[in-house]
Amino acid sequence: MTKMLEDAVLQVSSLPAAEQDCVTQLFTDELASEKRWDDLLAGSQDALEQMALEALAEHRAGLTQPLEDLLNEVEYDRVVAALNRQ
């Protein structure tokens, strides 16, 4: 166990039992979610690579448009904000 994880466990252990259970549930839910994404993406690498190659070819051929031309200002700002959070 890493020092960071030990510190987190120590902090959580000082909480009331119900809050400890909530933190544990959040943690295990997040681990399960990450596993689902890993499993989904592991089986789709060939398809994702093909789509990326097609997108690059379309862009190089001048067949794409800037995102801001396709979305209204509010939608564009929302997409940019979401991308910046990642």
N, C-alpha and C positions, 0 to 999 in steps of 0.2 A: 504494500500500500504506500502511495506517495505521501509526502509531508502535507501537501495541499489537501488531499482527501482525508488524511487523519485530522487536520484542523477543522475541516467541514463537519466530519462526524462528531468531533468534540463539541462544536457549536450546536449542532442539531440535538445532541444528547442532553443539552441543558434546557431544551424546550419541553413544554408539557407533552404528555404521551399523544394526545390527539394531533398536535402540530407535528410531532415526529412522524406520525403515520401519514400525514398530508405530504410532508417533504419526501418521505420514502415513496409514496405513490407517484408523485411528480417525477422523481428520479427514475423509477422503474418504467413509467410510461414513456419517458423520453428515450430510454435505452431501447425499448421495444419499437418505438417509432423509427429510430435510427437504423435498427436491424431491418425493418420493413423496407425502408428506402434503399439500403444497401442491397437487399435481395432484388428489389425491382430494377435498380440500375445495373446490377451485375448481369442480368439477363438481357439488357437492351443496348449494350455497348456497340454492337455492330450497326444497329439501326440508328443510334445517335450519331455515330461517326458518318454514316451515309448521309443523314440529314444535314450535318455540318458541312460536308463536302459539297452538297447540292446548294446550300445557302451561300457558300463562298463563291461557287461558280456563277450563281445568279448575280451576286454583288459585283463580281469582276466584269460581268457582261452588261452591267448598267441596268439591270432589271429590278433593282430594289429602290425603295424610297426611304428617306429619313423618317424615323418613328414620329417625330413631331409633326410631320406632314400628314400622317395618317390618323392621329389622335387629336381631339380638341385639347386645349390648354390644361384643363382640369385633369383629364385622363392622363396626359403626358406627365404632369407633376406627380400624380399618384404613382405611376409606374417608376419614375425616377426615384421617388422617395422609397419605394419598396426595394428597388435594386440597391440603394445605398445602405439599407438596413442589413443586407446580407453580408 
